[in-house]
Amino acid sequence: MVDTPETDPIEPARKRPASPSGERAPRTVFTLSEEETIEFGHALARGLQGGELVLLEGELGLGKTAFVRGVAAGLGVLPEDVSSPSFTLIQEYPGGRLNVFHVDLYRLDSPEEIS
């Protein structure tokens, strides 16, 4: 579940308070199963308008790709088309309401390797 279950779990970032510097505070969400993780991704997708950047951090096997599967499904992409980009670095999932770019940077040793 999300860390604030009494509120809408997908409150858009533009409605969340900004820090004094104007930046939005990161949001931590906890789910207890792969199904909840997928459902959260699906719910988050409803509020996406295009151009957002969602960063996921965690060890292998923690559900990052399951979350992306949920986001993709929420945007109209077949969830079974979503796979980990572990060996391709970037997977693009077009065809939904918005395109999804799933980038996996865990194998990179430095930011310079991105370009």
C-alpha positions in Angstrom: 0.0 0.0 0.0 1.1 3.6 -0.2 2.5 5.5 2.7 -0.6 7.7 2.9 -3.6 5.3 2.5 -6.2 7.8 3.7 -5.6 9.9 0.6 -5.7 9.3 -3.1 -2.7 7.1 -3.7 -1.9 8.9 -7.0 -1.9 12.5 -6.0 -0.2 14.3 -8.9 3.2 15.8 -8.1 2.0 19.2 -9.1 -0.4 19.1 -6.1 2.2 18.0 -3.6 4.0 20.8 -1.7 7.3 22.0 -3.1 10.4 22.5 -1.0 11.7 26.1 -0.4 13.9 25.6 -3.5 10.8 24.8 -5.6 11.6 21.1 -6.1 9.0 18.4 -5.4 9.8 16.1 -2.6 10.3 12.4 -3.5 7.5 10.1 -2.6 8.0 6.7 -1.1 5.5 4.0 -1.8 5.4 0.5 -0.2 3.6 -2.4 -1.8 3.3 -5.9 -0.3 3.0 -8.1 -3.5 3.7 -8.1 -7.2 0.0 -7.6 -7.8 -0.1 -4.5 -5.6 3.0 -3.1 -7.3 1.3 -3.6 -10.7 -1.9 -2.0 -9.5 0.0 1.0 -8.1 1.8 1.4 -11.5 -1.6 1.2 -13.3 -3.1 3.8 -11.0 -0.1 6.1 -11.4 -0.5 6.0 -15.1 -3.9 7.5 -14.9 -2.4 10.8 -13.8 0.5 10.9 -16.3 0.2 13.7 -18.9 3.5 13.2 -20.8 7.0 14.3 -20.0 7.1 13.0 -16.5 10.2 11.1 -15.3 9.6 8.3 -12.8 12.8 7.0 -11.2 12.9 3.6 -9.6 15.8 2.4 -7.4 16.3 -1.0 -5.9 18.1 -4.3 -6.0 17.4 -6.9 -8.7 14.1 -8.7 -8.1 12.3 -6.0 -6.0 9.6 -5.3 -8.6 10.7 -2.4 -10.7 9.7 -4.2 -13.9 6.4 -5.2 -12.4 5.7 -1.5 -11.6 6.6 -0.6 -15.2 4.3 -3.4 -16.4 1.5 -1.7 -14.4 2.3 1.7 -15.8 2.3 0.4 -19.3 -1.0 -1.4 -18.8 -2.5 1.8 -17.4 -1.4 3.6 -20.6 -2.8 1.0 -22.9 0.3 -1.0 -23.6 0.0 -4.8 -23.3 1.6 -5.7 -20.0 3.0 -8.9 -21.4 5.1 -6.9 -23.8 7.0 -5.4 -20.9 10.3 -7.0 -20.0 13.4 -5.9 -18.1 15.8 -4.0 -20.3 18.7 -5.6 -18.5 20.5 -6.5 -21.7 19.2 -3.8 -24.0 19.6 -0.8 -21.7 16.4 0.8 -23.0 13.0 -0.7 -23.9 10.4 1.5 -25.6 6.7 0.6 -25.4 4.8 2.7 -27.9 1.1 2.4 -28.8 -0.6 3.5 -25.6 -1.9 6.9 -24.6 1.8 7.8 -24.0 5.0 6.1 -25.0 6.9 4.4 -22.2 10.7 4.3 -22.1 12.0 1.8 -19.6 15.7 2.4 -19.0 17.9 0.1 -16.8 21.2 1.7 -15.7 22.4 -0.8 -13.2 25.2 -2.1 -15.4 26.7 1.3 -16.0 29.7 2.4 -13.9 29.6 6.1 -14.7 27.2 8.7 -16.0 29.4 9.1 -19.1 28.4 5.6 -20.3 24.8 6.8 -20.9 25.7 8.7 -24.0 
